[in-house]
């Protein structure tokens, strides 16, 4: 039997990953996942090679009063409005698509700029979940993680892959056989797609942001290169680990829920 071992969610892209016990899944993926992002100068998202420096920042979003809380690594915290009521613009996301965003007014620009040592702005995506990289959901299995750990020679934290759902299973890379199949997870229905091409961000510690493990070297030892689905970014191929999925039917997913492939 396959079950949901862990759920992953991040409200502000490139910050510390959260592990809620239950989430709502809609057509755009896990609700409130990657609804916010940080912008560098010249209206660019934080580049992936700089994500690690922001992993120590823990943002939590309260939809009841539309506020964000930021816990800083020095013990301070900041609470403020999450309303995207400021300047609007379109951000080109890695050549994949343009994402309409609106700046979040309040303390965020000052706090984030002080932390980073350069100008940083917080924006909210006009469409929920729009800062998700490719497809709405990613899935990782414990069987595959155990195989990777053998190649790396040490435990590997699943949060390094920032997947929405960690499935507890016994067969390594069982998900490689699920492309195109439908999966009932909790009350949601997903369509499983192709493996996720990985990058060097897996080498960052998911809590401290330090480069402390060469996960890509382990993946390169035994995993074939894979491309993004649907012809995105032609020519981009890296070792695949975890799996993309689309949402066919919204629902609720909780830790411990049973997972089944359905016809």
C-alpha positions, 0 to 999 in steps of 0.5 A: 500500500502507498500512503502520503508520508509528507506534504510540502508547501512554500508560500514565498518561492525560494524560502523555507519549505513547510510541511503541513498536515493537510492541504487543499488541492485545486486546479493550480496545485496545492492551494497557497503554494508559491503564491508569492515571490521575491524580485531582484532589481530589473524585475527578475525572480531570485535566480536558482543559484541564489535560492539557498541564501533565502532558505533560512527565511520562514514565511507563513500565510494566514488566509483568514486575515490575508497576512504573512508572517516572516520568521528570521534566522536571528529570532525576530519576526515580522507580520504584515499585510499580504495584499498585492495592492502595489505596482503590477508587472509581468515577470518572464519566468525562465523563458517558460511563461509571463507571470502577472504579479503585484507588489506587496506593500508594507515592511517586506521590501525593507526587511528583505533588502536588509537581509539580502544586502541588496534591493529585494521586493515581495510580490504576489502572483495575480493567479494563485500558484503561478510561481510554480516552476512547470506543472502544478504538483511534484511527487517523490517516493521514499523508495526512490529516495532510499536508492539515491541515498545509497548512491550518495552514501548518506541520508538525503532530506526529501525537502531538497526536492521541494516536492508537494507530496512524499509518498511512502512506498517500497519500490524504487522509482516506481513512479517512472512507470506511472506516466499518463496514469491517474492517481487518487491521492486523498480526495484529489485526482492527479494525472502523473507525468514525466520525471523532473529534471533536477539542478544544483539547488538540490545541493543546498541544505533546505534549512540553512541554505548551505551547500553541503551535499552533492546530490547531483553527483549521486543522480548522475551516477544512475539516472537518465537525463530527462527533458521538461514535459510538453516541449518546454525549454527544448534542449534542456536535459538533466537527470530526472528525480521525482515526477510532475503531475497535473490536477484533474479533480480538486480535493483535500490531501492529508498525511497518511492518506492512501494513494491509488492508481485508477483507470 
